[in-house]
Amino acid sequence: MKSQSWRKEPRKNYSNDFKLRMVELASRPGACVAQIARENGVNDNVIFKWLRLWQDEGRISRRLPATVESSSLPTMLPVEVIPDPA
């Protein structure tokens, strides 16, 4: 007798770009994770997992190394000019 798996379909694999997009959408102020999940065919618990991973470890997949965010724009710093005492 062959045992049957409780899982009806194979586990879904989502691309890292897709995960990052879901995290971006879910991170917006006032975002409804349940609605985002429904619109994209994902279980909301999966999006919450990706959000936690991103917030805690800076990554969307445990298979990827943590990322360091850096701004591509230059940052202006205040400068105080002091006269030369000579």
Biopython code that builds the backbone (N, CA, C, O; Angstrom):
import numpy as np
from Bio.PDB.StructureBuilder import StructureBuilder

atoms = [
    (1, "MET", "N", (0.845, -1.186, 0.000)),
    (1, "MET", "CA", (0.000, 0.000, 0.000)),
    (1, "MET", "C", (0.888, 1.247, 0.000)),
    (1, "MET", "O", (1.817, 1.363, 0.800)),
    (2, "LYS", "N", (0.590, 2.159, -0.897)),
    (2, "LYS", "CA", (1.382, 3.365, -1.045)),
    (2, "LYS", "C", (0.808, 4.466, -0.155)),
    (2, "LYS", "O", (-0.394, 4.729, -0.186)),
    (3, "SER", "N", (1.670, 5.111, 0.641)),
    (3, "SER", "CA", (1.182, 6.194, 1.498)),
    (3, "SER", "C", (1.050, 7.470, 0.674)),
    (3, "SER", "O", (1.844, 7.728, -0.231)),
    (4, "GLN", "N", (0.041, 8.253, 1.002)),
    (4, "GLN", "CA", (-0.201, 9.489, 0.276)),
    (4, "GLN", "C", (0.309, 10.663, 1.093)),
    (4, "GLN", "O", (0.184, 10.699, 2.317)),
    (5, "SER", "N", (0.873, 11.599, 0.398)),
    (5, "SER", "CA", (1.358, 12.808, 1.042)),
    (5, "SER", "C", (0.167, 13.710, 1.366)),
    (5, "SER", "O", (-0.821, 13.725, 0.631)),
    (6, "TRP", "N", (0.257, 14.449, 2.448)),
    (6, "TRP", "CA", (-0.816, 15.374, 2.818)),
    (6, "TRP", "C", (-0.811, 16.593, 1.903)),
    (6, "TRP", "O", (-1.809, 17.307, 1.802)),
    (7, "ARG", "N", (0.308, 16.823, 1.246)),
    (7, "ARG", "CA", (0.431, 17.971, 0.357)),
    (7, "ARG", "C", (-0.120, 17.611, -1.015)),
    (7, "ARG", "O", (0.347, 16.658, -1.639)),
    (8, "LYS", "N", (-1.105, 18.360, -1.488)),
    (8, "LYS", "CA", (-1.737, 18.065, -2.778)),
    (8, "LYS", "C", (-0.880, 18.530, -3.948)),
    (8, "LYS", "O", (-0.811, 17.862, -4.980)),
    (9, "GLU", "N", (-0.235, 19.665, -3.786)),
    (9, "GLU", "CA", (0.567, 20.232, -4.860)),
    (9, "GLU", "C", (1.994, 20.435, -4.362)),
    (9, "GLU", "O", (2.223, 20.546, -3.158)),
    (10, "PRO", "N", (2.949, 20.484, -5.283)),
    (10, "PRO", "CA", (4.324, 20.751, -4.844)),
    (10, "PRO", "C", (4.444, 22.155, -4.255)),
    (10, "PRO", "O", (3.671, 23.054, -4.586)),
    (11, "ARG", "N", (5.408, 22.318, -3.395)),
    (11, "ARG", "CA", (5.636, 23.610, -2.752)),
    (11, "ARG", "C", (5.998, 24.651, -3.809)),
    (11, "ARG", "O", (6.764, 24.370, -4.730)),
    (12, "LYS", "N", (5.444, 25.850, -3.667)),
    (12, "LYS", "CA", (5.720, 26.914, -4.632)),
    (12, "LYS", "C", (7.075, 27.543, -4.330)),
    (12, "LYS", "O", (7.449, 27.738, -3.174)),
    (13, "ASN", "N", (7.791, 27.851, -5.388)),
    (13, "ASN", "CA", (9.053, 28.576, -5.269)),
    (13, "ASN", "C", (8.855, 29.951, -5.882)),
    (13, "ASN", "O", (8.445, 30.073, -7.036)),
    (14, "TYR", "N", (9.145, 30.984, -5.106)),
    (14, "TYR", "CA", (8.991, 32.352, -5.577)),
    (14, "TYR", "C", (10.367, 32.943, -5.839)),
    (14, "TYR", "O", (11.316, 32.673, -5.102)),
    (15, "SER", "N", (10.474, 33.740, -6.877)),
    (15, "SER", "CA", (11.760, 34.377, -7.185)),
    (15, "SER", "C", (12.077, 35.418, -6.118)),
    (15, "SER", "O", (11.182, 35.923, -5.440)),
    (16, "ASN", "N", (13.346, 35.725, -5.980)),
    (16, "ASN", "CA", (13.755, 36.726, -5.001)),
    (16, "ASN", "C", (13.214, 38.102, -5.363)),
    (16, "ASN", "O", (12.903, 38.897, -4.475)),
    (17, "ASP", "N", (13.097, 38.393, -6.657)),
    (17, "ASP", "CA", (12.515, 39.667, -7.089)),
    (17, "ASP", "C", (11.056, 39.772, -6.648)),
    (17, "ASP", "O", (10.609, 40.826, -6.195)),
    (18, "PHE", "N", (10.322, 38.673, -6.787)),
    (18, "PHE", "CA", (8.920, 38.649, -6.371)),
    (18, "PHE", "C", (8.816, 38.860, -4.857)),
    (18, "PHE", "O", (7.986, 39.642, -4.394)),
    (19, "LYS", "N", (9.654, 38.168, -4.093)),
    (19, "LYS", "CA", (9.638, 38.303, -2.631)),
    (19, "LYS", "C", (9.930, 39.742, -2.223)),
    (19, "LYS", "O", (9.254, 40.302, -1.360)),
    (20, "LEU", "N", (10.939, 40.330, -2.849)),
    (20, "LEU", "CA", (11.306, 41.703, -2.521)),
    (20, "LEU", "C", (10.169, 42.661, -2.850)),
    (20, "LEU", "O", (9.913, 43.602, -2.099)),
    (21, "ARG", "N", (9.493, 42.429, -3.958)),
    (21, "ARG", "CA", (8.353, 43.278, -4.338)),
    (21, "ARG", "C", (7.231, 43.160, -3.311)),
    (21, "ARG", "O", (6.621, 44.165, -2.947)),
    (22, "MET", "N", (6.954, 41.953, -2.841)),
    (22, "MET", "CA", (5.918, 41.756, -1.829)),
    (22, "MET", "C", (6.297, 42.460, -0.523)),
    (22, "MET", "O", (5.445, 43.063, 0.129)),
    (23, "VAL", "N", (7.562, 42.382, -0.147)),
    (23, "VAL", "CA", (8.036, 43.054, 1.068)),
    (23, "VAL", "C", (7.901, 44.565, 0.916)),
    (23, "VAL", "O", (7.482, 45.247, 1.851)),
    (24, "GLU", "N", (8.252, 45.090, -0.256)),
    (24, "GLU", "CA", (8.110, 46.527, -0.502)),
    (24, "GLU", "C", (6.653, 46.959, -0.382)),
    (24, "GLU", "O", (6.353, 47.966, 0.258)),
    (25, "LEU", "N", (5.750, 46.203, -0.995)),
    (25, "LEU", "CA", (4.323, 46.543, -0.927)),
    (25, "LEU", "C", (3.803, 46.457, 0.504)),
    (25, "LEU", "O", (3.062, 47.333, 0.950)),
    (26, "ALA", "N", (4.188, 45.411, 1.221)),
    (26, "ALA", "CA", (3.696, 45.202, 2.583)),
    (26, "ALA", "C", (4.290, 46.197, 3.571)),
    (26, "ALA", "O", (3.727, 46.409, 4.645)),
    (27, "SER", "N", (5.421, 46.812, 3.224)),
    (27, "SER", "CA", (6.086, 47.755, 4.123)),
    (27, "SER", "C", (5.518, 49.168, 4.027)),
    (27, "SER", "O", (5.840, 50.023, 4.852)),
    (28, "ARG", "N", (4.693, 49.412, 3.050)),
    (28, "ARG", "CA", (4.120, 50.747, 2.894)),
    (28, "ARG", "C", (3.160, 51.044, 4.039)),
    (28, "ARG", "O", (2.466, 50.149, 4.520)),
    (29, "PRO", "N", (3.120, 52.308, 4.476)),
    (29, "PRO", "CA", (2.177, 52.669, 5.541)),
    (29, "PRO", "C", (0.738, 52.379, 5.119)),
    (29, "PRO", "O", (0.321, 52.746, 4.021)),
    (30, "GLY", "N", (-0.006, 51.727, 5.984)),
    (30, "GLY", "CA", (-1.405, 51.415, 5.718)),
    (30, "GLY", "C", (-1.627, 50.227, 4.803)),
    (30, "GLY", "O", (-2.759, 49.962, 4.398)),
    (31, "ALA", "N", (-0.564, 49.508, 4.469)),
    (31, "ALA", "CA", (-0.689, 48.352, 3.570)),
    (31, "ALA", "C", (-1.452, 47.224, 4.252)),
    (31, "ALA", "O", (-1.280, 46.982, 5.447)),
    (32, "CYS", "N", (-2.289, 46.543, 3.493)),
    (32, "CYS", "CA", (-3.043, 45.391, 3.991)),
    (32, "CYS", "C", (-2.397, 44.128, 3.419)),
    (32, "CYS", "O", (-2.562, 43.814, 2.240)),
    (33, "VAL", "N", (-1.660, 43.411, 4.267)),
    (33, "VAL", "CA", (-0.925, 42.233, 3.817)),
    (33, "VAL", "C", (-1.870, 41.176, 3.265)),
    (33, "VAL", "O", (-1.548, 40.515, 2.277)),
    (34, "ALA", "N", (-3.022, 41.009, 3.883)),
    (34, "ALA", "CA", (-3.985, 40.010, 3.408)),
    (34, "ALA", "C", (-4.436, 40.327, 1.981)),
    (34, "ALA", "O", (-4.558, 39.425, 1.152)),
    (35, "GLN", "N", (-4.680, 41.593, 1.701)),
    (35, "GLN", "CA", (-5.110, 41.990, 0.356)),
    (35, "GLN", "C", (-3.976, 41.795, -0.653)),
    (35, "GLN", "O", (-4.203, 41.298, -1.756)),
    (36, "ILE", "N", (-2.764, 42.184, -0.278)),
    (36, "ILE", "CA", (-1.601, 41.995, -1.159)),
    (36, "ILE", "C", (-1.428, 40.514, -1.465)),
    (36, "ILE", "O", (-1.158, 40.131, -2.604)),
    (37, "ALA", "N", (-1.585, 39.688, -0.440)),
    (37, "ALA", "CA", (-1.438, 38.238, -0.612)),
    (37, "ALA", "C", (-2.491, 37.692, -1.576)),
    (37, "ALA", "O", (-2.169, 36.925, -2.484)),
    (38, "ARG", "N", (-3.745, 38.089, -1.376)),
    (38, "ARG", "CA", (-4.831, 37.618, -2.256)),
    (38, "ARG", "C", (-4.591, 38.026, -3.703)),
    (38, "ARG", "O", (-4.757, 37.221, -4.618)),
    (39, "GLU", "N", (-4.201, 39.276, -3.903)),
    (39, "GLU", "CA", (-4.000, 39.792, -5.261)),
    (39, "GLU", "C", (-2.850, 39.095, -5.987)),
    (39, "GLU", "O", (-2.806, 39.075, -7.217)),
    (40, "ASN", "N", (-1.920, 38.524, -5.218)),
    (40, "ASN", "CA", (-0.740, 37.911, -5.827)),
    (40, "ASN", "C", (-0.675, 36.406, -5.651)),
    (40, "ASN", "O", (0.333, 35.786, -5.990)),
    (41, "GLY", "N", (-1.742, 35.807, -5.123)),
    (41, "GLY", "CA", (-1.808, 34.358, -4.997)),
    (41, "GLY", "C", (-0.832, 33.761, -4.003)),
    (41, "GLY", "O", (-0.307, 32.668, -4.211)),
    (42, "VAL", "N", (-0.592, 34.492, -2.916)),
    (42, "VAL", "CA", (0.353, 34.053, -1.889)),
    (42, "VAL", "C", (-0.377, 34.003, -0.553)),
    (42, "VAL", "O", (-1.271, 34.812, -0.303)),
    (43, "ASN", "N", (-0.007, 33.072, 0.293)),
    (43, "ASN", "CA", (-0.564, 33.030, 1.639)),
    (43, "ASN", "C", (0.007, 34.206, 2.427)),
    (43, "ASN", "O", (1.208, 34.468, 2.367)),
    (44, "ASP", "N", (-0.849, 34.917, 3.168)),
    (44, "ASP", "CA", (-0.375, 36.092, 3.897)),
    (44, "ASP", "C", (0.693, 35.749, 4.933)),
    (44, "ASP", "O", (1.551, 36.582, 5.225)),
    (45, "ASN", "N", (0.659, 34.544, 5.492)),
    (45, "ASN", "CA", (1.693, 34.151, 6.457)),
    (45, "ASN", "C", (3.075, 34.098, 5.811)),
    (45, "ASN", "O", (4.081, 34.358, 6.471)),
    (46, "VAL", "N", (3.126, 33.766, 4.540)),
    (46, "VAL", "CA", (4.405, 33.724, 3.826)),
    (46, "VAL", "C", (4.960, 35.140, 3.686)),
    (46, "VAL", "O", (6.158, 35.362, 3.865)),
    (47, "ILE", "N", (4.090, 36.093, 3.368)),
    (47, "ILE", "CA", (4.544, 37.484, 3.253)),
    (47, "ILE", "C", (5.020, 37.989, 4.606)),
    (47, "ILE", "O", (6.036, 38.678, 4.682)),
    (48, "PHE", "N", (4.298, 37.655, 5.681)),
    (48, "PHE", "CA", (4.747, 38.059, 7.016)),
    (48, "PHE", "C", (6.113, 37.455, 7.339)),
    (48, "PHE", "O", (6.937, 38.106, 7.981)),
    (49, "LYS", "N", (6.358, 36.237, 6.908)),
    (49, "LYS", "CA", (7.658, 35.590, 7.122)),
    (49, "LYS", "C", (8.753, 36.358, 6.381)),
    (49, "LYS", "O", (9.814, 36.632, 6.943)),
    (50, "TRP", "N", (8.492, 36.705, 5.112)),
    (50, "TRP", "CA", (9.475, 37.465, 4.338)),
    (50, "TRP", "C", (9.724, 38.825, 4.971)),
    (50, "TRP", "O", (10.860, 39.295, 5.007)),
    (51, "LEU", "N", (8.659, 39.463, 5.475)),
    (51, "LEU", "CA", (8.803, 40.759, 6.143)),
    (51, "LEU", "C", (9.704, 40.651, 7.365)),
    (51, "LEU", "O", (10.605, 41.468, 7.555)),
    (52, "ARG", "N", (9.457, 39.631, 8.197)),
    (52, "ARG", "CA", (10.282, 39.420, 9.399)),
    (52, "ARG", "C", (11.741, 39.184, 9.027)),
    (52, "ARG", "O", (12.644, 39.760, 9.634)),
    (53, "LEU", "N", (11.964, 38.343, 8.036)),
    (53, "LEU", "CA", (13.333, 38.075, 7.587)),
    (53, "LEU", "C", (14.015, 39.364, 7.136)),
    (53, "LEU", "O", (15.171, 39.618, 7.474)),
    (54, "TRP", "N", (13.293, 40.168, 6.376)),
    (54, "TRP", "CA", (13.853, 41.413, 5.863)),
    (54, "TRP", "C", (14.170, 42.374, 7.008)),
    (54, "TRP", "O", (15.246, 42.971, 7.036)),
    (55, "GLN", "N", (13.238, 42.525, 7.953)),
    (55, "GLN", "CA", (13.429, 43.460, 9.054)),
    (55, "GLN", "C", (14.498, 42.983, 10.038)),
    (55, "GLN", "O", (15.271, 43.794, 10.548)),
    (56, "ASP", "N", (14.550, 41.686, 10.307)),
    (56, "ASP", "CA", (15.486, 41.150, 11.297)),
    (56, "ASP", "C", (16.880, 40.897, 10.734)),
    (56, "ASP", "O", (17.878, 41.121, 11.419)),
    (57, "GLU", "N", (16.951, 40.431, 9.490)),
    (57, "GLU", "CA", (18.229, 39.974, 8.952)),
    (57, "GLU", "C", (18.669, 40.690, 7.679)),
    (57, "GLU", "O", (19.778, 40.464, 7.197)),
    (58, "GLY", "N", (17.812, 41.552, 7.129)),
    (58, "GLY", "CA", (18.176, 42.279, 5.921)),
    (58, "GLY", "C", (18.220, 41.423, 4.671)),
    (58, "GLY", "O", (18.953, 41.728, 3.730)),
    (59, "ARG", "N", (17.431, 40.346, 4.657)),
    (59, "ARG", "CA", (17.370, 39.471, 3.479)),
    (59, "ARG", "C", (15.960, 38.923, 3.336)),
    (59, "ARG", "O", (15.169, 38.959, 4.279)),
    (60, "ILE", "N", (15.650, 38.412, 2.142)),
    (60, "ILE", "CA", (14.322, 37.870, 1.891)),
    (60, "ILE", "C", (14.334, 36.366, 1.777)),
    (60, "ILE", "O", (13.289, 35.730, 1.642)),
    (61, "SER", "N", (15.533, 35.797, 1.833)),
    (61, "SER", "CA", (15.674, 34.349, 1.747)),
    (61, "SER", "C", (16.850, 33.928, 2.608)),
    (61, "SER", "O", (17.887, 34.591, 2.616)),
    (62, "ARG", "N", (16.697, 32.846, 3.322)),
    (62, "ARG", "CA", (17.810, 32.360, 4.141)),
    (62, "ARG", "C", (18.940, 31.820, 3.276)),
    (62, "ARG", "O", (20.049, 31.605, 3.763)),
    (63, "ARG", "N", (18.665, 31.603, 2.004)),
    (63, "ARG", "CA", (19.693, 31.113, 1.080)),
    (63, "ARG", "C", (20.598, 32.229, 0.580)),
    (63, "ARG", "O", (21.652, 31.964, 0.003)),
    (64, "LEU", "N", (20.190, 33.477, 0.800)),
    (64, "LEU", "CA", (20.976, 34.613, 0.334)),
    (64, "LEU", "C", (21.721, 35.251, 1.495)),
    (64, "LEU", "O", (21.234, 35.231, 2.626)),
    (65, "PRO", "N", (22.898, 35.818, 1.233)),
    (65, "PRO", "CA", (23.586, 36.546, 2.305)),
    (65, "PRO", "C", (22.825, 37.823, 2.629)),
    (65, "PRO", "O", (22.083, 38.345, 1.796)),
    (66, "ALA", "N", (23.014, 38.318, 3.836)),
    (66, "ALA", "CA", (22.366, 39.560, 4.245)),
    (66, "ALA", "C", (22.889, 40.696, 3.381)),
    (66, "ALA", "O", (24.060, 40.714, 3.002)),
    (67, "THR", "N", (22.014, 41.638, 3.076)),
    (67, "THR", "CA", (22.400, 42.771, 2.246)),
    (67, "THR", "C", (22.574, 44.002, 3.111)),
    (67, "THR", "O", (21.963, 44.132, 4.171)),
    (68, "VAL", "N", (23.404, 44.884, 2.646)),
    (68, "VAL", "CA", (23.593, 46.161, 3.319)),
    (68, "VAL", "C", (23.042, 47.216, 2.389)),
    (68, "VAL", "O", (23.482, 47.357, 1.248)),
    (69, "GLU", "N", (22.072, 47.956, 2.894)),
    (69, "GLU", "CA", (21.477, 48.994, 2.063)),
    (69, "GLU", "C", (22.395, 50.197, 2.033)),
    (69, "GLU", "O", (22.885, 50.644, 3.070)),
    (70, "SER", "N", (22.619, 50.709, 0.863)),
    (70, "SER", "CA", (23.387, 51.940, 0.744)),
    (70, "SER", "C", (22.657, 52.847, -0.228)),
    (70, "SER", "O", (22.117, 52.404, -1.241)),
    (71, "SER", "N", (22.654, 54.092, 0.097)),
    (71, "SER", "CA", (21.990, 55.059, -0.763)),
    (71, "SER", "C", (22.886, 55.354, -1.956)),
    (71, "SER", "O", (24.085, 55.577, -1.792)),
    (72, "SER", "N", (22.322, 55.358, -3.136)),
    (72, "SER", "CA", (23.114, 55.664, -4.322)),
    (72, "SER", "C", (23.270, 57.173, -4.500)),
    (72, "SER", "O", (24.075, 57.627, -5.313)),
    (73, "LEU", "N", (22.503, 57.944, -3.741)),
    (73, "LEU", "CA", (22.587, 59.389, -3.833)),
    (73, "LEU", "C", (23.598, 59.918, -2.824)),
    (73, "LEU", "O", (23.702, 59.384, -1.720)),
    (74, "PRO", "N", (24.341, 60.957, -3.186)),
    (74, "PRO", "CA", (25.283, 61.529, -2.217)),
    (74, "PRO", "C", (24.522, 62.186, -1.076)),
    (74, "PRO", "O", (23.420, 62.702, -1.257)),
    (75, "THR", "N", (25.124, 62.158, 0.086)),
    (75, "THR", "CA", (24.512, 62.750, 1.266)),
    (75, "THR", "C", (25.223, 64.054, 1.586)),
    (75, "THR", "O", (26.452, 64.096, 1.644)),
    (76, "MET", "N", (24.463, 65.107, 1.792)),
    (76, "MET", "CA", (25.038, 66.398, 2.139)),
    (76, "MET", "C", (25.206, 66.471, 3.651)),
    (76, "MET", "O", (24.288, 66.159, 4.409)),
    (77, "LEU", "N", (26.386, 66.886, 4.072)),
    (77, "LEU", "CA", (26.670, 67.045, 5.487)),
    (77, "LEU", "C", (26.914, 68.516, 5.776)),
    (77, "LEU", "O", (27.486, 69.225, 4.947)),
    (78, "PRO", "N", (26.481, 68.989, 6.958)),
    (78, "PRO", "CA", (26.732, 70.388, 7.298)),
    (78, "PRO", "C", (28.228, 70.601, 7.569)),
    (78, "PRO", "O", (28.890, 69.755, 8.169)),
    (79, "VAL", "N", (28.736, 71.736, 7.117)),
    (79, "VAL", "CA", (30.151, 72.063, 7.302)),
    (79, "VAL", "C", (30.240, 73.434, 7.946)),
    (79, "VAL", "O", (29.540, 74.367, 7.552)),
    (80, "GLU", "N", (31.112, 73.544, 8.942)),
    (80, "GLU", "CA", (31.335, 74.830, 9.592)),
    (80, "GLU", "C", (32.737, 75.292, 9.225)),
    (80, "GLU", "O", (33.710, 74.571, 9.442)),
    (81, "VAL", "N", (32.840, 76.488, 8.670)),
    (81, "VAL", "CA", (34.135, 77.029, 8.271)),
    (81, "VAL", "C", (34.687, 77.837, 9.432)),
    (81, "VAL", "O", (34.036, 78.754, 9.934)),
    (82, "ILE", "N", (35.902, 77.485, 9.855)),
    (82, "ILE", "CA", (36.560, 78.166, 10.976)),
    (82, "ILE", "C", (37.763, 78.924, 10.414)),
    (82, "ILE", "O", (38.560, 78.350, 9.673)),
    (83, "PRO", "N", (37.901, 80.196, 10.757)),
    (83, "PRO", "CA", (39.042, 80.963, 10.244)),
    (83, "PRO", "C", (40.361, 80.389, 10.760)),
    (83, "PRO", "O", (40.436, 79.871, 11.873)),
    (84, "ASP", "N", (41.397, 80.494, 9.929)),
    (84, "ASP", "CA", (42.732, 80.017, 10.291)),
    (84, "ASP", "C", (43.317, 80.973, 11.333)),
    (84, "ASP", "O", (43.327, 82.184, 11.109)),
    (85, "PRO", "N", (43.807, 80.454, 12.477)),
    (85, "PRO", "CA", (44.291, 81.334, 13.547)),
    (85, "PRO", "C", (45.625, 82.013, 13.213)),
    (85, "PRO", "O", (46.135, 82.740, 14.065)),
    (86, "ALA", "N", (46.201, 81.831, 12.075)),
    (86, "ALA", "CA", (47.516, 82.400, 11.752)),
    (86, "ALA", "C", (47.507, 83.857, 11.540)),
    (86, "ALA", "O", (48.552, 84.446, 11.262)),
]
sb = StructureBuilder()
sb.init_structure("model")
sb.init_model(0)
sb.init_chain("A")
sb.init_seg("    ")
for serial, (resi, resn, name, xyz) in enumerate(atoms, 1):
    if name == "N":
        sb.init_residue(resn, " ", resi, " ")
    sb.init_atom(name, np.array(xyz, "f"), 0.0, 1.0, " ", f" {name:<3s}", serial, name[0])
structure = sb.get_structure()
